[in-house]
């Protein structure tokens, strides 16, 4: 069916999806990437790019994931938070920190594990780019989210440390005393 002219632009997406759902992720990736690179117009071009980017992300091949996820996010009308996280994390892993920062900032404001992880990585990216004040704020947001208790405590420590370094000694002392109350619960 995929070789018939009227279905050639539609069927490849469904074939790739079937491979993926059957757990044949390598086959789905290879098939979808071959179809995308063939240059033939695909009705579900964006969805195929999302699938390929996601597959590379799952394999921790972030540099390979980037062009597909970038194009998907840039051209899509509505992007899921998961896709934005995968793109931002791929930027982070590829050391494209300013792009990672832009993406992670868009994931703040919720009380879920995506937001907490994004705020932690945002804080780290800010640190790596020398933006301590922004890092301090990101760690504060992460510390206020209890989705992952260990990440919350590490963020509280980073917040207190940066507060001290930036001259907010009262904040540093308050947070360090709160931290010491909880440290015995965790083996950092």
C-alpha positions as CSV (number, residue, x, y, z in Angstrom):
1,X,0.0,0.0,0.0
2,X,2.8,2.4,0.8
3,X,4.0,2.2,-2.9
4,X,0.6,3.2,-4.2
5,X,0.7,6.9,-5.1
6,X,-2.4,8.0,-3.2
7,X,-1.2,6.4,0.1
8,X,2.5,7.0,-0.2
9,X,2.4,10.1,1.9
10,X,0.3,8.6,4.7
11,X,1.1,5.0,5.2
12,X,4.8,5.3,6.3
13,X,3.7,7.0,9.5
14,X,1.4,4.2,10.4
15,X,4.0,1.5,9.5
16,X,6.5,3.3,11.8
17,X,3.9,3.6,14.5
18,X,3.1,-0.1,14.3
19,X,6.8,-1.0,14.6
20,X,7.1,1.2,17.6
21,X,4.0,-0.1,19.4
22,X,5.1,-3.7,18.8
23,X,8.3,-2.8,20.7
24,X,10.4,-2.9,17.5
25,X,11.8,0.6,18.3
26,X,15.0,0.1,16.3
27,X,13.0,-0.9,13.2
28,X,10.6,2.0,13.7
29,X,13.5,4.5,14.0
30,X,15.3,3.2,11.0
31,X,12.1,3.0,8.9
32,X,10.9,6.5,9.9
33,X,14.3,8.2,9.5
34,X,14.7,6.6,6.0
35,X,11.3,7.9,5.0
36,X,12.1,11.4,6.3
37,X,15.5,11.5,4.6
38,X,14.0,10.3,1.3
39,X,12.8,13.8,0.6
40,X,9.3,12.5,-0.3
41,X,6.6,14.6,1.2
42,X,4.9,13.0,4.2
43,X,1.5,13.9,5.4
44,X,2.6,13.2,9.0
45,X,6.1,14.7,8.6
46,X,6.1,16.4,12.0
47,X,4.8,13.3,13.8
48,X,7.5,11.2,12.2
49,X,10.1,13.7,13.3
50,X,8.7,13.6,16.8
51,X,8.9,9.8,16.8
52,X,12.4,9.8,15.6
53,X,13.5,12.5,18.0
54,X,11.9,10.7,20.9
55,X,13.5,7.3,19.9
56,X,16.9,8.9,19.8
57,X,16.2,10.6,23.2
58,X,15.2,7.2,24.7
59,X,18.5,5.8,23.4
60,X,20.4,8.8,25.0
61,X,21.6,9.9,21.6
62,X,20.8,13.5,22.3
63,X,22.8,15.0,19.4
64,X,20.9,12.8,17.0
65,X,17.6,13.7,18.6
66,X,18.1,17.4,18.4
67,X,17.4,18.2,14.7
68,X,14.2,16.2,14.8
69,X,12.9,17.6,18.1
70,X,13.9,21.1,17.1
71,X,12.0,20.9,13.9
72,X,9.0,19.3,15.6
73,X,8.8,21.9,18.3
74,X,9.5,24.9,16.0
75,X,6.8,23.9,13.5
76,X,4.1,22.5,15.7
77,X,1.1,24.5,16.7
78,X,0.9,22.9,20.1
79,X,3.8,21.1,21.9
80,X,3.4,18.8,24.8
81,X,5.5,19.5,27.9
82,X,7.3,16.1,27.5
83,X,8.5,17.1,24.0
84,X,9.7,20.5,25.2
85,X,11.5,18.7,28.1
86,X,13.2,16.3,25.7
87,X,14.3,19.1,23.4
88,X,15.6,21.2,26.4
89,X,17.4,18.2,27.9
90,X,19.0,17.3,24.6
91,X,20.3,20.9,24.3
92,X,21.6,20.6,27.9
93,X,23.4,17.3,27.1
94,X,24.8,18.8,23.9
95,X,26.1,21.8,26.0
96,X,23.9,24.2,24.1
97,X,23.1,25.8,27.5
98,X,21.4,29.0,26.3
99,X,18.9,27.1,24.3
100,X,18.4,24.6,27.2
101,X,17.8,27.6,29.5
102,X,15.1,29.0,27.2
103,X,13.3,25.6,27.1
104,X,13.5,24.8,30.7
105,X,12.2,28.2,31.7
106,X,9.0,27.3,29.8
107,X,8.5,24.3,32.0
108,X,8.2,26.1,35.3
109,X,5.1,26.9,37.3
110,X,3.7,23.4,37.9
111,X,4.0,21.2,40.9
112,X,5.1,18.0,39.0
113,X,8.3,16.1,38.4
114,X,8.8,17.7,35.0
115,X,8.9,21.1,36.5
116,X,11.1,20.1,39.4
117,X,13.6,18.4,37.1
118,X,13.5,21.3,34.6
119,X,14.1,23.8,37.4
120,X,17.0,21.8,38.8
121,X,18.6,21.5,35.3
122,X,17.9,25.2,34.7
123,X,19.7,26.0,37.9
124,X,22.7,23.9,36.8
125,X,22.7,25.5,33.3
126,X,22.6,28.9,34.9
127,X,25.6,28.0,37.1
128,X,27.5,26.7,34.1
129,X,26.9,30.0,32.3
130,X,27.9,32.1,35.3
131,X,24.4,33.3,36.2
132,X,24.4,32.7,39.9
133,X,21.4,34.9,40.8
134,X,19.3,33.1,38.2
135,X,20.6,29.7,39.4
136,X,19.6,30.6,42.9
137,X,16.0,31.4,41.8
138,X,15.7,28.2,39.8
139,X,17.0,26.1,42.8
140,X,14.4,27.9,45.0
141,X,11.6,26.8,42.7
142,X,13.0,23.3,42.6
143,X,13.3,23.2,46.4
144,X,9.6,24.3,46.8
145,X,8.5,21.2,44.8
146,X,8.3,18.0,46.6
147,X,7.8,15.6,43.7
148,X,11.4,14.2,44.2
149,X,12.5,14.6,47.9
150,X,16.2,14.0,47.2
151,X,16.2,16.6,44.4
152,X,14.3,19.0,46.6
153,X,17.0,18.7,49.3
154,X,19.9,19.0,46.9
155,X,18.2,22.1,45.5
156,X,17.7,23.5,49.0
157,X,21.4,23.1,49.6
158,X,22.3,24.8,46.3
159,X,19.9,27.6,47.1
160,X,21.5,28.1,50.6
161,X,25.0,27.9,49.1
162,X,24.2,30.5,46.4
163,X,22.4,32.7,48.9
164,X,25.6,32.8,51.0
165,X,27.8,33.4,48.0
166,X,25.6,36.2,46.8
167,X,25.5,38.0,50.2
168,X,22.1,36.8,51.4
169,X,23.4,35.4,54.7
170,X,20.1,35.3,56.5
171,X,18.6,33.2,53.7
172,X,21.6,30.9,53.7
173,X,21.4,30.4,57.5
174,X,17.6,29.8,57.5
175,X,17.9,27.3,54.7
176,X,20.9,25.5,56.1
177,X,19.2,25.0,59.4
178,X,16.1,23.6,57.6
179,X,18.4,21.4,55.5
180,X,20.1,20.0,58.5
181,X,16.7,18.9,59.9
182,X,16.1,16.8,56.8
183,X,19.6,15.6,55.9
184,X,19.5,12.6,58.2
185,X,16.5,11.3,56.1
186,X,18.6,11.2,53.0
187,X,22.0,9.8,52.2
188,X,23.3,12.4,49.7
